Amino acid sequence: MSRRLGAGCDRGSVAAELALALPAVVLTILLGAGALSAAARQVSLQDAAADAARILGRGEGAGAAAGAVTAAVPGAGVASRDDGGLVCVTASVDVAIGGVLTLPMRASSCALSGGR
């Protein structure tokens, strides 16, 4: 029985290609999920900063504003300043993506002071 040149040389190539491609696919999926999670955290941070600015604008204490931010985004830091007729709040937090990469996020919002 003669054996043709190249016959059977492809045996196992699919398994080898899968072994090479699978880590890249898994890494891409994990990074994509982490990016979506970070984007959702940024939106929550922005909403919390806006809520805190409105709370300070109504004349409630800084503790209530900081509590609103940390309730929405655990671990967030809050800073506020009075800018004439505006009260501005800046909230910041570090977000870990996949346990590998840490991104600092900031969000700022202002509201009219005096509850107007």
N, CA, C and O atoms as a DFTB+ gen file, in Angstrom:
464 C
 N C O
     1  1       0.845      -1.163       0.000
     2  2       0.000       0.000       0.000
     3  2       0.895       1.233       0.000
     4  3       1.738       1.411       0.880
     5  1       0.702       2.043      -0.966
     6  2       1.528       3.240      -1.051
     7  2       0.843       4.395      -0.330
     8  3      -0.384       4.493      -0.293
     9  1       1.649       5.239       0.226
    10  2       1.114       6.390       0.964
    11  2       1.412       7.636       0.155
    12  3       2.542       7.882      -0.267
    13  1       0.344       8.426      -0.049
    14  2       0.542       9.651      -0.820
    15  2       1.243      10.691       0.036
    16  3       1.052      10.751       1.250
    17  1       2.037      11.491      -0.603
    18  2       2.747      12.556       0.083
    19  2       1.727      13.595       0.553
    20  3       0.927      14.076      -0.251
    21  1       1.742      13.945       1.831
    22  2       0.833      14.956       2.367
    23  2      -0.443      14.380       2.927
    24  3      -1.177      15.086       3.618
    25  1      -0.731      13.131       2.655
    26  2      -1.954      12.542       3.192
    27  2      -1.754      12.288       4.678
    28  3      -0.772      11.662       5.076
    29  1      -2.677      12.769       5.497
    30  2      -2.615      12.567       6.934
    31  2      -1.743      13.575       7.660
    32  3      -1.613      13.507       8.882
    33  1      -1.147      14.501       6.939
    34  2      -0.293      15.507       7.571
    35  2      -1.109      16.549       8.337
    36  3      -0.578      17.255       9.194
    37  1      -2.389      16.639       8.025
    38  2      -3.234      17.637       8.677
    39  2      -3.870      17.106       9.959
    40  3      -4.618      17.821      10.625
    41  1      -3.583      15.893      10.292
    42  2      -4.191      15.298      11.480
    43  2      -3.746      16.074      12.730
    44  3      -2.552      16.248      12.973
    45  1      -4.727      16.536      13.515
    46  2      -4.444      17.283      14.738
    47  2      -4.284      18.776      14.546
    48  3      -4.089      19.502      15.520
    49  1      -4.361      19.253      13.309
    50  2      -4.165      20.686      13.085
    51  2      -5.302      21.526      13.660
    52  3      -5.084      22.652      14.107
    53  1      -6.504      20.979      13.648
    54  2      -7.641      21.718      14.208
    55  2      -7.447      21.901      15.711
    56  3      -7.708      22.982      16.239
    57  1      -6.998      20.868      16.396
    58  2      -6.758      20.965      17.838
    59  2      -5.643      21.963      18.137
    60  3      -5.727      22.715      19.108
    61  1      -4.609      21.974      17.314
    62  2      -3.510      22.912      17.520
    63  2      -3.954      24.350      17.285
    64  3      -3.583      25.249      18.039
    65  1      -4.745      24.568      16.246
    66  2      -5.249      25.914      15.974
    67  2      -6.177      26.391      17.081
    68  3      -6.141      27.558      17.472
    69  1      -6.999      25.494      17.579
    70  2      -7.900      25.845      18.678
    71  2      -7.100      26.183      19.932
    72  3      -7.427      27.132      20.643
    73  1      -6.059      25.411      20.200
    74  2      -5.229      25.669      21.379
    75  2      -4.541      27.034      21.292
    76  3      -4.304      27.674      22.317
    77  1      -4.225      27.476      20.090
    78  2      -3.607      28.788      19.912
    79  2      -4.626      29.920      19.944
    80  3      -4.338      30.992      20.476
    81  1      -5.799      29.703      19.390
    82  2      -6.787      30.765      19.262
    83  2      -7.647      30.944      20.508
    84  3      -8.101      32.056      20.780
    85  1      -7.879      29.893      21.260
    86  2      -8.788      29.959      22.405
    87  2      -8.360      30.974      23.467
    88  3      -9.216      31.724      23.937
    89  1      -7.103      31.044      23.868
    90  2      -6.730      32.069      24.862
    91  2      -6.978      33.493      24.365
    92  3      -7.377      34.356      25.147
    93  1      -6.752      33.744      23.094
    94  2      -7.002      35.080      22.550
    95  2      -8.494      35.416      22.574
    96  3      -8.874      36.546      22.880
    97  1      -9.322      34.446      22.256
    98  2     -10.772      34.667      22.271
    99  2     -11.257      34.913      23.703
   100  3     -12.057      35.818      23.939
   101  1     -10.783      34.121      24.643
   102  2     -11.182      34.287      26.043
   103  2     -10.723      35.637      26.570
   104  3     -11.482      36.320      27.259
   105  1      -9.499      36.033      26.260
   106  2      -8.980      37.333      26.692
   107  2      -9.801      38.475      26.106
   108  3     -10.093      39.447      26.801
   109  1     -10.172      38.367      24.848
   110  2     -10.989      39.397      24.208
   111  2     -12.359      39.512      24.868
   112  3     -12.857      40.617      25.082
   113  1     -12.959      38.387      25.185
   114  2     -14.272      38.400      25.846
   115  2     -14.163      39.007      27.244
   116  3     -15.010      39.809      27.636
   117  1     -13.130      38.634      27.996
   118  2     -12.954      39.179      29.339
   119  2     -12.698      40.681      29.322
   120  3     -13.252      41.414      30.142
   121  1     -11.868      41.142      28.401
   122  2     -11.617      42.580      28.312
   123  2     -12.857      43.343      27.860
   124  3     -13.102      44.457      28.324
   125  1     -13.630      42.761      26.967
   126  2     -14.876      43.403      26.542
   127  2     -15.868      43.517      27.679
   128  3     -16.512      44.553      27.845
   129  1     -15.996      42.457      28.464
   130  2     -16.898      42.490      29.617
   131  2     -16.406      43.486      30.659
   132  3     -17.210      44.185      31.275
   133  1     -15.102      43.556      30.861
   134  2     -14.536      44.529      31.791
   135  2     -14.756      45.953      31.332
   136  3     -15.031      46.835      32.146
   137  1     -14.638      46.188      30.035
   138  2     -14.877      47.535      29.503
   139  2     -16.337      47.942      29.664
   140  3     -16.628      49.094      29.985
   141  1     -17.248      47.012      29.445
   142  2     -18.669      47.319      29.661
   143  2     -18.950      47.607      31.129
   144  3     -19.725      48.508      31.450
   145  1     -18.331      46.854      32.010
   146  2     -18.504      47.082      33.441
   147  2     -17.954      48.451      33.849
   148  3     -18.570      49.158      34.646
   149  1     -16.804      48.819      33.305
   150  2     -16.219      50.127      33.608
   151  2     -17.093      51.255      33.077
   152  3     -17.240      52.285      33.736
   153  1     -17.669      51.076      31.903
   154  2     -18.561      52.102      31.346
   155  2     -19.808      52.266      32.215
   156  3     -20.271      53.385      32.436
   157  1     -20.345      51.162      32.702
   158  2     -21.510      51.237      33.589
   159  2     -21.140      51.926      34.896
   160  3     -21.934      52.689      35.446
   161  1     -19.942      51.661      35.390
   162  2     -19.482      52.312      36.627
   163  2     -19.309      53.808      36.422
   164  3     -19.590      54.590      37.331
   165  1     -18.848      54.223      35.239
   166  2     -18.695      55.649      34.930
   167  2     -20.052      56.336      34.908
   168  3     -20.188      57.448      35.420
   169  1     -21.045      55.702      34.332
   170  2     -22.390      56.273      34.294
   171  2     -22.944      56.407      35.704
   172  3     -23.549      57.427      36.037
   173  1     -22.745      55.397      36.531
   174  2     -23.202      55.461      37.924
   175  2     -22.490      56.577      38.683
   176  3     -23.106      57.276      39.487
   177  1     -21.204      56.743      38.428
   178  2     -20.433      57.798      39.078
   179  2     -20.933      59.173      38.665
   180  3     -21.037      60.071      39.501
   181  1     -21.241      59.347      37.389
   182  2     -21.750      60.633      36.911
   183  2     -23.116      60.941      37.520
   184  3     -23.372      62.073      37.929
   185  1     -23.986      59.944      37.579
   186  2     -25.305      60.144      38.197
   187  2     -25.171      60.485      39.679
   188  3     -25.882      61.353      40.185
   189  1     -24.264      59.807      40.369
   190  2     -24.064      60.068      41.793
   191  2     -23.514      61.473      42.025
   192  3     -23.915      62.141      42.979
   193  1     -22.601      61.932      41.168
   194  2     -22.066      63.286      41.299
   195  2     -23.169      64.325      41.072
   196  3     -23.217      65.338      41.769
   197  1     -24.046      64.079      40.110
   198  2     -25.157      65.003      39.858
   199  2     -26.115      65.029      41.047
   200  3     -26.583      66.098      41.440
   201  1     -26.409      63.868      41.619
   202  2     -27.280      63.813      42.796
   203  2     -26.654      64.553      43.973
   204  3     -27.338      65.293      44.680
   205  1     -25.366      64.354      44.179
   206  2     -24.678      65.027      45.285
   207  2     -24.674      66.541      45.093
   208  3     -24.842      67.285      46.059
   209  1     -24.485      67.002      43.866
   210  2     -24.511      68.440      43.601
   211  2     -25.894      69.011      43.897
   212  3     -26.004      70.096      44.469
   213  1     -26.947      68.296      43.516
   214  2     -28.307      68.769      43.823
   215  2     -28.568      68.780      45.324
   216  3     -29.225      69.688      45.834
   217  1     -28.051      67.768      46.039
   218  2     -28.221      67.726      47.499
   219  2     -27.545      68.931      48.144
   220  3     -28.134      69.581      49.007
   221  1     -26.328      69.230      47.736
   222  2     -25.629      70.404      48.277
   223  2     -26.304      71.702      47.851
   224  3     -26.339      72.663      48.619
   225  1     -26.837      71.737      46.641
   226  2     -27.533      72.926      46.165
   227  2     -28.783      73.230      46.978
   228  3     -29.157      74.393      47.127
   229  1     -29.427      72.203      47.502
   230  2     -30.618      72.394      48.340
   231  2     -30.256      72.834      49.748
   232  3     -31.133      73.193      50.534
   233  1     -28.968      72.809      50.069
   234  2     -28.536      73.261      51.386
   235  2     -28.364      72.141      52.392
   236  3     -28.117      72.412      53.567
   237  1     -28.485      70.906      51.975
   238  2     -28.230      69.798      52.889
   239  2     -26.723      69.674      53.102
   240  3     -25.942      70.262      52.354
   241  1     -26.319      68.934      54.090
   242  2     -24.914      68.842      54.469
   243  2     -24.053      68.073      53.486
   244  3     -24.540      67.332      52.631
   245  1     -22.751      68.279      53.642
   246  2     -21.787      67.577      52.797
   247  2     -21.795      66.073      53.091
   248  3     -21.491      65.267      52.211
   249  1     -22.138      65.700      54.311
   250  2     -22.211      64.287      54.665
   251  2     -23.298      63.564      53.889
   252  3     -23.124      62.415      53.484
   253  1     -24.433      64.249      53.683
   254  2     -25.517      63.643      52.908
   255  2     -25.109      63.469      51.447
   256  3     -25.448      62.470      50.811
   257  1     -24.383      64.446      50.928
   258  2     -23.925      64.366      49.536
   259  2     -22.908      63.242      49.371
   260  3     -22.981      62.467      48.417
   261  1     -21.957      63.153      50.305
   262  2     -20.952      62.082      50.232
   263  2     -21.616      60.721      50.409
   264  3     -21.223      59.747      49.767
   265  1     -22.615      60.655      51.272
   266  2     -23.333      59.404      51.471
   267  2     -24.067      58.958      50.223
   268  3     -24.137      57.764      49.932
   269  1     -24.618      59.922      49.478
   270  2     -25.315      59.586      48.235
   271  2     -24.350      59.004      47.208
   272  3     -24.693      58.069      46.484
   273  1     -23.151      59.556      47.149
   274  2     -22.169      59.071      46.176
   275  2     -21.671      57.680      46.568
   276  3     -21.618      56.780      45.730
   277  1     -21.311      57.504      47.827
   278  2     -20.770      56.212      48.249
   279  2     -21.840      55.121      48.264
   280  3     -21.515      53.938      48.160
   281  1     -23.105      55.504      48.392
   282  2     -24.171      54.502      48.311
   283  2     -24.313      54.004      46.879
   284  3     -24.573      52.822      46.651
   285  1     -24.144      54.901      45.919
   286  2     -24.285      54.523      44.510
   287  2     -23.023      53.843      43.978
   288  3     -23.103      52.883      43.211
   289  1     -21.865      54.345      44.389
   290  2     -20.584      53.802      43.913
   291  2     -19.685      53.571      45.132
   292  3     -19.012      54.498      45.582
   293  1     -19.668      52.358      45.665
   294  2     -18.848      52.083      46.849
   295  2     -17.370      52.367      46.594
   296  3     -16.831      52.025      45.542
   297  1     -16.733      52.994      47.568
   298  2     -15.312      53.289      47.463
   299  2     -14.994      54.592      46.760
   300  3     -13.822      54.907      46.556
   301  1     -16.003      55.355      46.386
   302  2     -15.776      56.610      45.668
   303  2     -15.394      57.722      46.633
   304  3     -15.880      57.774      47.762
   305  1     -14.530      58.597      46.181
   306  2     -14.161      59.786      46.934
   307  2     -14.936      60.984      46.409
   308  3     -15.269      61.043      45.225
   309  1     -15.224      61.942      47.290
   310  2     -16.047      63.095      46.919
   311  2     -15.349      64.374      47.344
   312  3     -14.823      64.467      48.453
   313  1     -15.348      65.360      46.455
   314  2     -14.855      66.703      46.769
   315  2     -15.879      67.697      46.239
   316  3     -16.451      67.507      45.166
   317  1     -16.102      68.767      47.012
   318  2     -17.069      69.781      46.567
   319  2     -16.463      71.166      46.703
   320  3     -15.543      71.386      47.490
   321  1     -16.991      72.084      45.929
   322  2     -16.541      73.477      46.002
   323  2     -17.708      74.385      45.649
   324  3     -18.605      74.008      44.895
   325  1     -17.677      75.589      46.208
   326  2     -18.705      76.582      45.930
   327  2     -18.148      77.551      44.899
   328  3     -17.158      78.236      45.155
   329  1     -18.769      77.608      43.763
   330  2     -18.319      78.440      42.649
   331  2     -19.329      79.561      42.415
   332  3     -20.089      79.513      41.448
   333  1     -19.349      80.560      43.279
   334  2     -20.330      81.625      43.132
   335  2     -21.719      81.113      43.423
   336  3     -22.006      80.723      44.555
   337  1     -22.577      81.104      42.442
   338  2     -23.943      80.618      42.608
   339  2     -24.093      79.135      42.322
   340  3     -25.202      78.601      42.337
   341  1     -22.983      78.475      42.062
   342  2     -23.017      77.036      41.770
   343  2     -22.290      76.242      42.844
   344  3     -21.304      76.698      43.422
   345  1     -22.794      75.062      43.090
   346  2     -22.106      74.103      43.941
   347  2     -21.656      72.969      43.029
   348  3     -22.472      72.345      42.351
   349  1     -20.362      72.711      43.019
   350  2     -19.818      71.680      42.125
   351  2     -19.261      70.519      42.945
   352  3     -18.635      70.720      43.986
   353  1     -19.493      69.327      42.468
   354  2     -19.045      68.100      43.131
   355  2     -18.216      67.295      42.140
   356  3     -18.596      67.139      40.980
   357  1     -17.098      66.792      42.600
   358  2     -16.271      65.889      41.806
   359  2     -16.162      64.574      42.566
   360  3     -15.744      64.544      43.723
   361  1     -16.539      63.497      41.905
   362  2     -16.463      62.153      42.483
   363  2     -15.427      61.362      41.702
   364  3     -15.329      61.488      40.481
   365  1     -14.656      60.546      42.409
   366  2     -13.625      59.747      41.737
   367  2     -13.545      58.361      42.370
   368  3     -13.818      58.176      43.556
   369  1     -13.165      57.408      41.547
   370  2     -13.013      56.025      41.997
   371  2     -12.044      55.317      41.052
   372  3     -11.957      55.658      39.872
   373  1     -11.320      54.334      41.576
   374  2     -10.456      53.487      40.751
   375  2     -11.222      52.210      40.431
   376  3     -11.744      51.548      41.328
   377  1     -11.286      51.872      39.155
   378  2     -12.030      50.694      38.703
   379  2     -11.048      49.663      38.170
   380  3     -10.220      49.972      37.313
   381  1     -11.138      48.442      38.675
   382  2     -10.281      47.346      38.221
   383  2     -10.989      46.602      37.094
   384  3     -12.155      46.228      37.217
   385  1     -10.274      46.395      36.008
   386  2     -10.817      45.661      34.864
   387  2     -10.123      44.311      34.805
   388  3      -8.931      44.220      34.514
   389  1     -10.875      43.287      35.080
   390  2     -10.357      41.928      35.007
   391  2      -9.256      41.626      35.995
   392  3      -8.534      40.643      35.827
   393  1      -9.107      42.445      37.022
   394  2      -8.069      42.222      38.014
   395  2      -6.670      42.512      37.506
   396  3      -5.695      42.303      38.228
   397  1      -6.558      42.989      36.280
   398  2      -5.251      43.231      35.673
   399  2      -4.966      44.718      35.544
   400  3      -3.851      45.167      35.810
   401  1      -5.955      45.469      35.141
   402  2      -5.801      46.876      34.815
   403  2      -6.679      47.712      35.735
   404  3      -7.838      47.362      35.956
   405  1      -6.157      48.801      36.273
   406  2      -6.928      49.703      37.121
   407  2      -7.019      51.059      36.438
   408  3      -6.006      51.657      36.074
   409  1      -8.249      51.533      36.270
   410  2      -8.489      52.827      35.633
   411  2      -9.035      53.819      36.643
   412  3     -10.003      53.510      37.337
   413  1      -8.440      55.012      36.747
   414  2      -9.038      56.049      37.585
   415  2     -10.182      56.719      36.825
   416  3     -10.031      57.075      35.656
   417  1     -11.313      56.888      37.484
   418  2     -12.466      57.535      36.850
   419  2     -12.878      58.734      37.674
   420  3     -12.843      58.705      38.904
   421  1     -13.272      59.799      36.973
   422  2     -13.744      61.022      37.617
   423  2     -15.015      61.492      36.939
   424  3     -15.206      61.313      35.736
   425  1     -15.875      62.095      37.735
   426  2     -17.089      62.694      37.198
   427  2     -17.363      63.963      37.991
   428  3     -17.208      63.983      39.212
   429  1     -17.771      65.021      37.296
   430  2     -18.074      66.300      37.943
   431  2     -19.456      66.749      37.544
   432  3     -19.927      66.475      36.440
   433  1     -20.096      67.441      38.457
   434  2     -21.415      67.994      38.171
   435  2     -21.607      69.221      39.047
   436  3     -21.059      69.305      40.145
   437  1     -22.399      70.179      38.547
   438  2     -22.692      71.410      39.283
   439  2     -24.196      71.617      39.351
   440  3     -24.940      71.171      38.478
   441  1     -24.633      72.305      40.407
   442  2     -26.045      72.643      40.575
   443  2     -26.127      74.043      41.161
   444  3     -25.193      74.519      41.808
   445  1     -27.259      74.692      40.925
   446  2     -27.459      76.021      41.497
   447  2     -27.566      75.903      43.007
   448  3     -28.258      75.023      43.520
   449  1     -26.885      76.784      43.715
   450  2     -26.980      76.756      45.171
   451  2     -28.208      77.547      45.616
   452  3     -28.706      78.408      44.890
   453  1     -28.673      77.247      46.791
   454  2     -29.849      77.931      47.322
   455  2     -31.153      77.267      46.940
   456  3     -32.217      77.804      47.248
   457  1     -31.114      76.129      46.286
   458  2     -32.325      75.387      45.948
   459  2     -33.165      76.031      44.868
   460  3     -34.363      75.761      44.778
   461  1     -32.578      76.862      44.059
   462  2     -33.323      77.531      42.989
   463  2     -33.478      76.644      41.795
   464  3     -34.080      77.047      40.800
